[in-house]
Amino acid sequence: MKETKWLFIAISAIGGLLLSWTGLSIGWMLGTLMAAAILSFTKPHAAGDKGIPKYWLYIGQCILGIELGQKINLSVLAVFQKDWAVIIIMLLLSIVFSLVSGLVLWKFSKTDMLTSFFSTAPGGLSAMPGIAEEVGANTAVVSILQTMRVFLVIFIIPVVVTALLFQPSAAPAISEAGAVFGWNGLLWTAVLTATAYAGYRLGKKLKFPAPWLLGSMLLTAVVQSGSSAVAGYDLAAYWPREVMIVSQIVIAASIGSRFRKEMFTGLKQTITVALISTVVFIGAMFACAFVVSKATGLAFITAALAFAPGGVAEMATTAVVLEADATFVVAVQVLRIIAVILLLPPVFRMLHAWETRKEAHSHASA
């Protein structure tokens, strides 16, 4: 049976490899997810009745938590200290817009409440489907709609920026510490790995949603920023790109292994409503980014990518291609993901519980 799980992950990863050759920033994640879904459709028991074991998802979430947590360094904190008011306002606005988008999707499609809100939450393709699975939402729909939004953002932003001829910023707002292979980097990697596990234990005790992701991310962020502040410079772990590829593969394979054909029944209306609400959402964020650009002097392209409802890797890659301030974009995107993962799942569950009680009361009255 173990050999079957490994074979399923390996075959799925081939899909990620093929799509990564296109240069798409989420190629590994998206390609693996597509391959795993196809395998699950054609051979429903290829990875077992319940998909590959959940510890694969937890491994991927923990790696992602360390990745996001260590991005909160002194440079990011300096940016937040300087422009905290603008950043907070924009992050809150993007979350409000996502809630409105989710409400529209829920009311005008056949998608349930939890799935609707997780599908529109601006947390990125890597994070949201995994959390959605843990709370009982339809991960197939969440993955499809999150992927659709990322593609729309990546395709729309370059066109808009090119058409309006906005110029990139002259100098980056923050700098990133580069990790070099060596004993110091390896030691710090070991420290952050132990910290991530401790964060999971703490998150589980405090009943966080997705403790492997949220707990590891928060404690890693605290240790990374705190230790860097004490040292007086950004401590850098040895964290090669391949580590995040592994994370994308195991998360995508785990989610894709649980896809079943019946999950996609009646999705035409859902996709149509989601497409319209996503385009409106992106338009609203463009307008807000323009206001921020005028108020702060940031280049429009930097503000647009920083607040766009995409994901860290996707928006950072697009920023590099368009010569925007990629480090500022990463900082704001990471801060939003932390806010989204912290604030939205409890709100979603509260709304779901309220809706369940309301339906139960209606049935009892009838």
C-alpha positions in Angstrom: 0.0 0.0 0.0 2.8 2.4 0.8 4.3 1.8 -2.6 1.0 2.8 -4.1 1.0 6.1 -2.3 4.6 6.8 -3.4 3.7 5.9 -7.0 0.7 8.2 -6.9 2.8 11.1 -5.6 5.5 10.5 -8.1 3.2 10.3 -11.1 1.4 13.4 -9.9 4.7 15.2 -9.6 5.4 14.5 -13.2 2.5 16.8 -14.1 4.0 19.5 -11.9 7.4 19.1 -13.7 5.8 19.4 -17.1 3.9 22.5 -16.2 6.9 24.1 -14.5 8.7 24.0 -17.8 6.3 26.7 -19.1 7.8 29.1 -16.5 4.5 29.4 -14.7 5.3 30.3 -11.0 2.7 27.9 -9.7 3.5 25.3 -12.2 4.6 22.6 -9.7 1.5 23.1 -7.6 -1.0 23.4 -10.4 0.5 20.6 -12.6 0.7 18.2 -9.7 -2.9 19.0 -8.7 -4.2 18.5 -12.2 -2.3 15.2 -12.6 -3.5 13.9 -9.2 -7.1 14.9 -10.0 -6.9 13.0 -13.3 -5.5 10.0 -11.6 -8.3 10.1 -9.0 -11.0 10.4 -11.7 -9.7 7.6 -13.9 -8.6 5.3 -11.0 -10.7 6.3 -7.9 -8.8 3.9 -5.6 -5.3 4.6 -6.9 -4.4 6.3 -3.6 -6.9 4.4 -1.4 -10.5 5.1 -0.6 -9.6 8.3 1.3 -6.7 9.5 -0.7 -3.0 9.5 0.4 -2.4 9.8 4.2 -3.0 13.2 5.6 0.5 13.4 7.1 1.7 14.3 3.5 -0.6 17.4 3.6 0.8 18.3 7.0 4.4 18.0 5.8 3.6 20.4 3.0 1.8 22.8 5.3 4.7 22.8 7.7 7.2 23.6 5.0 4.9 26.4 3.7 4.6 27.7 7.3 8.4 27.9 7.7 8.7 29.6 4.2 6.1 32.3 5.1 7.3 32.7 8.7 10.9 33.4 7.9 9.9 36.1 5.4 8.9 38.2 8.4 12.3 39.7 9.0 13.7 43.1 10.0 13.3 44.6 6.5 9.6 43.6 6.4 9.1 45.1 9.9 10.7 48.3 8.8 8.3 48.6 5.8 5.4 47.9 8.1 6.6 50.6 10.6 6.9 53.1 7.8 3.6 52.5 5.9 1.6 50.6 8.5 -1.6 52.7 8.1 -1.8 52.2 4.4 -1.0 48.5 4.6 -3.5 47.8 7.3 -6.3 49.7 5.5 -5.6 47.9 2.2 -5.3 44.5 3.8 -8.6 45.0 5.6 -10.3 46.2 2.4 -9.1 43.2 0.5 -10.5 40.9 3.2 -13.8 42.7 3.1 -13.9 42.5 -0.7 -13.2 38.8 -0.5 -16.0 38.3 2.0 -18.5 40.2 -0.2 -17.3 38.1 -3.2 -17.8 34.9 -1.2 -21.3 36.0 -0.1 -22.2 36.7 -3.7 -20.9 33.2 -4.7 -22.9 31.5 -1.9 -26.2 33.4 -2.6 -26.1 33.1 -6.4 -24.7 29.5 -6.9 -25.3 26.1 -5.5 -22.0 26.2 -3.5 -22.3 25.8 0.2 -21.2 28.6 2.6 -17.8 27.3 3.7 -16.8 26.4 0.2 -17.9 29.8 -1.2 -15.9 31.8 1.4 -12.7 29.7 1.1 -12.9 29.9 -2.7 -12.8 33.7 -2.6 -10.4 34.2 0.4 -7.2 35.9 -0.8 -4.9 33.3 0.8 -3.4 31.8 -2.3 -3.6 28.4 -4.0 -1.0 26.8 -1.6 -2.7 27.6 1.6 -6.5 27.8 1.2 -7.4 24.4 -0.2 -5.5 22.6 2.6 -7.3 24.6 5.3 -10.6 24.2 3.5 -10.2 20.4 3.6 -9.7 20.4 7.3 -13.0 22.2 8.0 -15.1 20.2 5.6 -15.4 22.5 2.5 -15.3 21.1 -1.0 -11.6 21.3 -1.8 -12.2 20.6 -5.5 -14.3 23.7 -5.9 -11.9 25.8 -3.7 -8.9 24.6 -5.8 -10.6 25.4 -9.1 -11.8 28.9 -8.1 -8.5 29.8 -6.4 -6.6 28.7 -9.5 -9.0 30.7 -11.8 -8.4 33.8 -9.7 -4.6 33.5 -9.8 -4.7 33.1 -13.6 -7.0 36.1 -13.9 -4.7 38.2 -11.7 -1.5 37.2 -13.6 -3.1 37.8 -17.0 -5.0 41.0 -16.2 -2.3 43.0 -14.3 0.4 43.0 -17.0 -2.2 44.1 -19.6 -3.5 46.9 -17.5 -0.1 48.1 -16.5 1.2 48.0 -20.0 -1.9 49.8 -21.3 -1.7 52.6 -18.7 2.1 52.9 -19.0 2.8 53.1 -15.3 6.5 53.2 -14.4 8.2 50.9 -11.9 9.5 52.2 -8.6 13.1 53.6 -8.7 14.3 51.7 -5.6 13.1 48.7 -3.6 11.4 49.5 -0.3 12.9 46.5 1.5 15.7 44.1 1.0 15.8 40.3 1.4 18.5 38.4 3.1 20.1 35.8 0.8 20.7 32.4 2.3 24.1 30.8 1.5 24.9 27.1 2.1 27.1 26.8 5.2 27.0 25.8 8.8 25.3 29.0 9.9 22.5 28.6 7.4 22.1 24.9 8.2 22.0 25.6 11.9 19.3 28.2 11.5 17.4 25.8 9.3 17.4 23.3 12.1 16.3 26.0 14.6 13.4 27.0 12.4 12.4 23.4 11.8 12.3 22.7 15.5 10.4 26.0 16.0 7.8 25.0 13.4 7.1 21.7 15.2 6.8 23.6 18.5 4.4 26.0 16.7 2.3 23.1 15.6 2.1 21.7 19.1 1.1 25.2 20.4 -1.4 25.7 17.6 -3.0 22.3 18.3 -3.3 23.1 22.0 -4.9 26.5 21.2 -7.1 24.8 18.6 -5.9 26.8 15.6 -7.3 25.9 12.2 -4.6 24.0 10.3 -2.1 24.1 13.2 0.7 22.6 11.0 0.5 25.7 8.8 -0.7 28.5 11.1 1.2 27.4 14.3 4.5 26.8 12.5 4.1 30.0 10.5 3.4 32.3 13.5 6.1 30.9 15.8 8.6 30.9 13.0 7.8 34.5 12.3 8.2 35.4 16.0 11.6 33.6 16.3 12.8 34.9 12.9 12.0 38.5 13.6 12.9 38.4 17.3 16.3 36.7 16.8 17.1 39.0 13.8 16.3 42.0 16.0 18.7 40.8 18.8 21.4 39.9 16.3 21.0 43.3 14.5 20.7 41.7 11.0 18.5 39.3 9.2 19.3 35.7 10.0 19.1 33.5 6.9 18.4 29.8 6.9 19.6 27.5 4.1 16.3 27.1 2.3 16.7 26.1 -1.4 13.9 26.4 -3.9 13.6 22.7 -4.0 12.1 22.6 -0.5 9.2 24.7 -1.6 8.8 22.5 -4.7 8.4 19.5 -2.3 5.8 21.4 -0.4 3.8 22.2 -3.5 3.9 18.6 -4.7 2.8 17.0 -1.4 0.0 19.5 -0.8 -1.3 19.3 -4.3 -1.0 15.5 -4.5 -2.8 15.1 -1.1 -5.7 17.4 -2.2 -5.9 15.9 -5.7 -6.0 12.4 -4.3 -9.4 13.2 -2.7 -11.0 14.6 -5.8 -14.1 12.6 -7.0 -16.2 13.2 -10.0 -19.3 13.9 -8.0 -17.5 17.0 -6.5 -17.8 18.7 -9.8 -21.5 18.2 -10.4 -23.4 21.4 -11.3 -20.4 23.7 -11.3 -21.3 25.6 -14.4 -23.3 28.3 -12.6 -20.7 28.4 -9.7 -17.8 29.1 -12.1 -19.8 31.8 -14.0 -20.7 33.6 -10.8 -17.1 33.2 -9.4 -15.7 34.6 -12.7 -17.8 37.7 -12.5 -17.2 38.3 -8.8 -13.5 37.8 -9.2 -13.2 40.3 -12.0 -15.1 42.9 -9.9 -12.9 42.0 -7.0 -9.7 42.6 -9.0 -11.1 45.8 -10.4 -11.8 47.1 -6.9 -8.2 46.3 -5.8 -6.9 48.1 -8.8 -8.8 51.2 -7.8 -7.5 50.9 -4.2 -4.0 50.4 -5.5 -4.2 53.5 -7.6 -5.3 55.6 -4.5 -2.4 54.1 -2.5 0.0 54.9 -5.3 -1.1 58.5 -5.4 -1.1 58.9 -1.6 2.3 57.3 -0.8 4.3 57.8 -4.0 4.6 54.0 -4.6 4.6 53.0 -8.2 1.2 51.8 -9.3 2.5 48.4 -10.4 4.0 47.8 -7.0 0.8 48.7 -5.2 -1.3 46.7 -7.6 0.8 43.5 -7.2 1.1 44.0 -3.4 -2.7 44.0 -2.9 -3.7 41.8 -5.8 -5.7 38.7 -4.7 -3.1 36.3 -6.0 -0.5 34.6 -3.9 3.1 35.2 -2.7 5.0 33.2 -5.3 2.7 34.2 -8.2 2.8 38.0 -7.4 6.5 38.0 -6.6 7.3 36.4 -9.9 5.1 38.8 -11.8 6.7 41.7 -9.9 10.2 40.6 -11.0 9.1 40.2 -14.7 7.4 43.7 -14.6 10.4 45.3 -12.7 8.2 46.3 -9.8 9.4 46.3 -6.1 9.2 42.5 -5.6 10.4 42.6 -2.0 7.6 45.0 -1.0 5.1 42.9 -2.8 6.2 39.8 -1.0 6.0 41.6 2.4 2.5 42.8 1.9 1.3 39.5 0.4 2.8 37.5 3.4 1.2 39.9 5.9 -2.2 39.4 4.2 -1.9 35.7 4.2 -1.2 35.7 7.9 -4.2 38.0 8.5 -6.4 35.8 6.3 -5.4 32.5 7.9 -5.7 34.0 11.4 -9.0 35.9 11.0 -11.1 34.2 8.3 -11.4 30.5 9.2 -12.9 31.2 12.7 -15.3 33.7 11.0 -16.3 31.1 8.4 -16.9 28.5 11.0 -19.0 30.9 13.1 -21.1 31.8 10.0 -21.4 28.1 9.1 -22.6 27.2 12.6 -25.1 30.2 12.5 -26.4 29.1 9.1 -26.8 25.5 10.3 -28.7 26.6 13.4 -30.9 28.8 11.3 -31.7 25.9 8.9 -32.4 23.6 11.8 -34.8 26.2 13.3 -36.6 26.6 10.0 -37.1 22.8 9.6 -38.3 22.6 13.2 -40.8 25.4 12.6 -42.1 23.8 9.5 
